[in-house]
Amino acid sequence: MTTFTGKAALVIGAGQNIGRRVAQEWARRGARLAVADIDEAGAQQTAAMLRDAGAEAHAIACNVADDASVLACIDAAEQALGPLDILMNNAGILSGGNPQDIPLSEWQRMFDINLFGMVRANNVIVPRMIERGTGHIVNTASFAGFYPFAASRVHYAAAKAGVISMSENLALYLMPLGVKVSCLIPGPVMTTSTAGMKEFSENYVMRAPGSHLFVMSQQETARVLSDGMEAGKILIPTHEEGWDSYREHAADPDAFVAKKNAEYLAGDAGKPGITPEVIASLNE
């Protein structure tokens, strides 16, 4: 059996954007889906889209900042589908501002949702998958946690760096027990995640991962993740160029940070390119 055919999969954070597209891609590859989101209407819409395409799909409300809600979500998914073969932790938030303007409460909110939301779900599913000797956990990180550039959202980058480290160390522990772990690391992807996000500074610059990059569609992001899972990869960046920056930073962190500062002071905030086709993909 392949990674997806006939498998029971739960995507938490599937009410829109990348999570919705991942659910669609996994359904195309033969998975049976439960889709969860704090926006229950969004989850219901995703489930309806999947069912219209001929897939089995169930919508569930889930607040990843609440222990009981996460447990109830996973229990409901397993009641509907049977034991979960795949869990994707994709729920997250974004906010921006200069570091001195980010209040402690926002740091706590960022970590509670973007990191501990995954911890809550993993704490439920890991023992179950270990007992069954099989399973696949997917955590969504970001290029912001892959290498340094996100000076305009340090709190977000720190949380996403934690997701990458958690994923690698979980993989180290779970691999001998039959459970796989993958970490999706999105670079610039065409989403609506910046719409209505909290901003804590006026006239700050939203620094991005590199002007040499191009924005990817959500659909292609879902394919990159799914192919990477099929190949057994742990870290799955959306853009292969991300590895170049990752390696350059690892080789000499001081020089890399100095280079990024020089680029910014020269007027290059790292904004990626974008094609009309990718913009149009939002309406597909």
N, C-alpha and C positions, 0 to 999 in steps of 0.2 A: 504493500500500500504506500502511496506517495505521502508527502508531508500534509496534504490537504484533503485528498479524496476520502469522503465519508467521515472526516474528522469533526469533532465537536469543538467549536471555537467561540470564545467570548472576547469581544473588543470593548473595552471600557474607554469611553471618550469617542464614541462613534456617531454622535449626533450631527456632525458636519465635518468638512475638511478632510484631513488625511485619514482619520479613523473611518469615516464613511467609505472612502475610496478603497481602503484596505479591506473592509468587509465585503465590498463588491468584488474585489479581485480574488479573495479567498473563496467566495461563493462560486465564481467562474471556474475556480480550480477544484470545485467539488466539496467544499466544506459546508457543514451545517452551522448556522450562526445564531448567537445571541449578541445583541448590540445594546450597550448601556450608555447612559449619559445623565448628567444632572439636569439637562434639558430633556425631559421625557418626551416632549413633542418631537424634538429632533430625532431621538432614538426611534420613535414610532414611524417617522417619515423614512428613516433609513431602512427599517425592517420592511416597510411597505414596498420600497424600491426593490429590495432583494426578493421579496415574494413575487412581485410583478415579473421579475426576471426568471422565476421558476425555482428559486432557492428556498430552503427552510430557514425561517428567521423569526426570532422572538425579541421584543423590545422590553427593556428593563430600566427602571430609574435607579441611578446610583450617584451618591455624593461621596467622592473619594476622601473627603476630609472627615468622614464619620465612620468609625469602626463598624457599628451595627449595620449601616447601609451597605458597606462593602461586603460584609459577610452574607447579608441577605441577597445581594446581587449574585454572588457566586453560587449560593445555594439554589437560587431561582434558575440560573442558567443550567446547573447540573440536573435540576428536576425536569427541565424542559428537554435537554439534549442527552442526558446521561453524563458520565464522568468527562470532564474537560480534557481534551488533548492539547489545546492551545489557549493561552491567555495572553492578550495584549493589553498592557497598561499604557494608554495613550492620552488620558485626561491631563490637561495642563492649563496654565494661565501665563500671561505675559504682561509685564509692565516695564516702564522705562524711566530714566532720569539720571542725573549725576549722582555719584555715590553718596555725597554728603547730604543729599536731599531725600534719600530713601529711609523712611522710618523703620524702626525695629519691627513694628507690627506688620509691615509689608514683607520684610525678610521672613518673618515667621509664617505669614500666609503663603509666600512663595514656596518655602520648604514643605509646609504642611500638605500642599496640593501636589507640587511637581516632584517631590521626592517621597514624602511619607505616604502619599496616596498610593504609590506603587508598593511601598513597604507593607501597607495594610493588606493589599490584595495578595502579595507574595506570601505573607505570613499565613494566609488562609490556604492558598493553593499548593505551596511547596510541600507541606507534609502529605497532602493527598497524592501528589504526583510521585513523591518518593515511595509511598506505600504501593503504588501501582507499578513503579519502575519504568514509567514512561511519561512524556509530556514535553511541552515546549512553551517557554515563557518569553515574551517580547516586551521590552521596555523602550519607550521613546525618549531619546535625549535630544541633542541639538549640536550643531557646529559650535555654538557658543560655549559648550562644555568640552569641546574637542581640542581647541587651541585658542589662545587669547586674542580677542579683538573687541569683545563686547563691553567696552568701558562705560557704555551708556545703560547697561543693565547687568551690573556686577552680581546682584542677588540672583538673577535668573541663571546666569552662567555658572555660578557656584552650585546651584541646585542640580543643573544638568550635568555638570562634571561629576557630582555625586551619583547620578543615575548610571553614568558610564562605568565608574569604579564598582558600583554595586553589581552591575550586570556581569562584568568580567570575573569578579570574585565569586558570584553565584555560579557562573559557568564552571569555574575551577572546582567548586565543591560538588555540584550536581552532575557533572559529566559522568563520573564513574557510577552514578546511581541511575543512569538511564534517562535523565532529564536534560533537555537542551535549553540554552539561553541565548537569545539574540538581542542586540541593542540597535534599533533604528536611530541613525544620527542624521537628521535632516539638515542640509545646508539651506540655501535660499529656495523656498518652495512657494508657489502661488496659492496662498490661503487668505482667509478673511480674519486671521487671528489678531491683527493689529487694530481692527475696527473696534472702537470704544475702549481700548486698553487704558489702564490708569497711567498717567504721566505725572511725575513728581517734580519736574523742573521745567522752567520756561525756556524756550529757544535752545534746547539742547540738541545735539546731533546724534541721531540713531546710527551708531557705527555698525557696519555689516562685515561679512566674512571675507570679501575680496572682490574688487572690480573685474578680476579675470574670470569670475564665475558667471553663469547664466541661471536665471530662475527656472526651476523644474516644475512641471505640472504635478498635481496631486496623483493623477492616474499613473504617471511614470514612477513616482515615488512608491506607490503601492506595488508596482511590478518589480522595482529594484529590491524592495524588502522581501517580497515573496521568493524571488529568484535566489536571494542571499540565504534565506531560510532553507530552501531546497538544497543549496550547496553546503549547508552546515556551518555558515559563518556566524561568528559571535558579534563582531562590530560590523555594522552595515551602513556606511555613509552613503548618502544619496549621490554625491558627486565624487568621483575617483580623485579629483584634484585635491579633495580634503586631506587625503593621505600625504600629499606633498607638503602641505602646511604643517600637518601633524609631525612628520619626520623632521622638517626644518626646525620646528620649535624644540623637539626633543634633542636635536643635535647641539643646539646652543640657545637656551631660553633667553638669555640676556640680549643676544644679538637680534633674536626674533622680535622681542618686545620693542627694542630700539627701532627696528625697521618699521613696525606698525605705527609707532609714534611719528616717525619721519614721514610716512605716507600721509598720515592724518594732518600733520602740520603743513604739508604741501598741498592740501585741499582734497586728498583722496580718502573719503570715509569708508571705502570698501563696498560701495553700493553695486550690486551685481547687475548684469544686463538682463533684458527681458524681451521676449519676442511676442508679436501679435498672436501667434498660435497658442502660446501658453496663457495669455490673457483670456483668449476665447475658450480655453479648456474649463474655466470656472463655470461656464454655462452648459457644459455637456452632462 
